[in-house]
Amino acid sequence: MEKRVVTSKILEQVKNEEEVFWINPRFKKTEETLNQAPYTYTDIQEAEDRFQRFAPFIQLAFPETKEREGLLESEITAIPSMKKWLADTYQTDLPGDFYIKRDDLLPISGTIKSRGAIYEVLKYAETLALESGLLKSTEENYEVFASEKFNLFFSKYNLTVGTTGNLGISVGAMGRALGFQVTVHMSEEAKAWKKNYLREREVEVIEHTTNFSKAVEEGRAASKADPKSYFIDDEHSEELFLGYTVGGYRMKELLAQEGIQVDADHPLFVYLPCGIGGSPSGITFGLKHAFGDHVHCFFAEPTKMPSMLIGLETQQFDQVSAEEFGLGNLTIADGLAVPRTSALVAKLMNHDFSGGYTLKDESFKALLTNLYQQENIFLEPAAVAGLAGPFKLLNTKAGQAYIQKHELEDKLPHATHIAWGTGGSMVPDKDRYDFIEQGQDSRLKTKTAF
Ligand SMILES: *Cc1c(COP(=O)(O)O)cnc(C)c1O
């Protein structure tokens, strides 16, 4: 592996596996970035409409979605005890309110992947059904997707995906419910329970002893060789991105329902766990359409795999890998274990992310265990990354500079901070206890470079 010449101070810290807080020097006003984006509000609306069309089918196939009439959505939960614990630990007061967005409770996969991956499977199924004439129009009642006839039709097609685990669960669960054959290429991080879960649903699981980027490469090549196979490509997929945007845009209604104001005097800060970048980017895009400049979005990554951070800082996007910095070892945050970001989303978000930060494994463990102890909420390791966000923003020089630049100082008492909880409800009890146990002796790192 060719070693990268380190060209900035922050990259030096990144290379040393220190926790950093990064402010995006290319950040621009929402109006400017949204006008230049290749996707518009109409694309978000089309994705929303498609989720709505499929809702009757989803209710039938997954009875646990009946409560929300087949829509895959989650609530927000205030976390006052965790806020206090974090404020004490970081020795930093957090004015304003602090919530977790509960995408850990999303039905079907128990992770944020229920938005992107499931959306792509639904769109592909709809396209096939329309092309074949099996579905006459998008006006039909989509309960027909649960019929024998549709199932038999889809059983001639294969869906393939490369994953650290959760993308595979989502594609596997929805793909099999529709009748598709599904093949999942798992990277070295993938947990045993995820493989078992998929095999129980007659999904073909191919285990790789290599990282995510390699698992995707293998999956893509295998799928390409089979004309009846469709590859869900986390590295390039527009559909995954568009599925996620819906989750961001729906926050407009959700926060209004909760009586939470977002405007010039009431800023919203959102902290998003980031793997390849599809979910944080899609959510950010939807949030920007909903709240414009009043929302500030930060991505959060493991120090071992800061792929978005290095992609944006070097402006090399997917042309730079964590391995070139001597990083890339296994991280506890398995859902974020992606050494190389996606060019599609990294370029798209180049001016939209306010910034990002990294966490050591030790911090992930401490956050997980203390969240459980303070709030009785279990999130999987990747999903706790957002919890450190407000404190990194407030107790770093870079964060303070951002607050000053955007004249946010006197608005902080009316601000809302949301850590996006991206997964966890499907983790089996045994694995939960192990994670909670592991974090007992872990100390949250409270020193951040910059
Ligand atoms: C996949 C995943 C993420 C990150 O999403 P990306 O699209 O890979 O950036 C965050 N948390 C969990 C639990 C995930 O499974």
Ligand as a Chemical Component Dictionary entry (heavy atoms), coordinates in Angstrom:
data_LIG
# 
_chem_comp.id                   LIG 
_chem_comp.type                 NON-POLYMER 
_chem_comp.pdbx_formal_charge   0 
_chem_comp.three_letter_code    LIG 
# 
loop_
_chem_comp_atom.comp_id 
_chem_comp_atom.atom_id 
_chem_comp_atom.alt_atom_id 
_chem_comp_atom.type_symbol 
_chem_comp_atom.charge 
_chem_comp_atom.model_Cartn_x 
_chem_comp_atom.model_Cartn_y 
_chem_comp_atom.model_Cartn_z 
_chem_comp_atom.pdbx_ordinal 
LIG C1 C1 C 0 -24.551 1.781 7.641  1  
LIG C2 C2 C 0 -24.667 2.363 8.964  2  
LIG C3 C3 C 0 -24.320 3.695 9.197  3  
LIG C4 C4 C 0 -23.717 4.612 8.170  4  
LIG O1 O1 O 0 -24.360 4.692 6.922  5  
LIG P1 P1 P 0 -23.486 4.895 5.623  6  
LIG O2 O2 O 0 -24.461 5.060 4.528  7  
LIG O3 O3 O 0 -22.627 3.694 5.449  8  
LIG O4 O4 O 0 -22.646 6.114 5.843  9  
LIG C5 C5 C 0 -24.469 4.164 10.492 10 
LIG N1 N1 N 0 -24.929 3.386 11.478 11 
LIG C6 C6 C 0 -25.303 2.122 11.272 12 
LIG C7 C7 C 0 -25.836 1.324 12.418 13 
LIG C8 C8 C 0 -25.178 1.564 10.014 14 
LIG O5 O5 O 0 -25.522 0.290 9.830  15 
# 
loop_
_chem_comp_bond.comp_id 
_chem_comp_bond.atom_id_1 
_chem_comp_bond.atom_id_2 
_chem_comp_bond.value_order 
_chem_comp_bond.pdbx_ordinal 
LIG C1 C2 SING 1  
LIG C2 C3 SING 2  
LIG C2 C8 DOUB 3  
LIG C3 C4 SING 4  
LIG C3 C5 DOUB 5  
LIG C4 O1 SING 6  
LIG O1 P1 SING 7  
LIG P1 O2 DOUB 8  
LIG P1 O3 SING 9  
LIG P1 O4 SING 10 
LIG C5 N1 SING 11 
LIG N1 C6 DOUB 12 
LIG C6 C7 SING 13 
LIG C6 C8 SING 14 
LIG C8 O5 SING 15 
# 
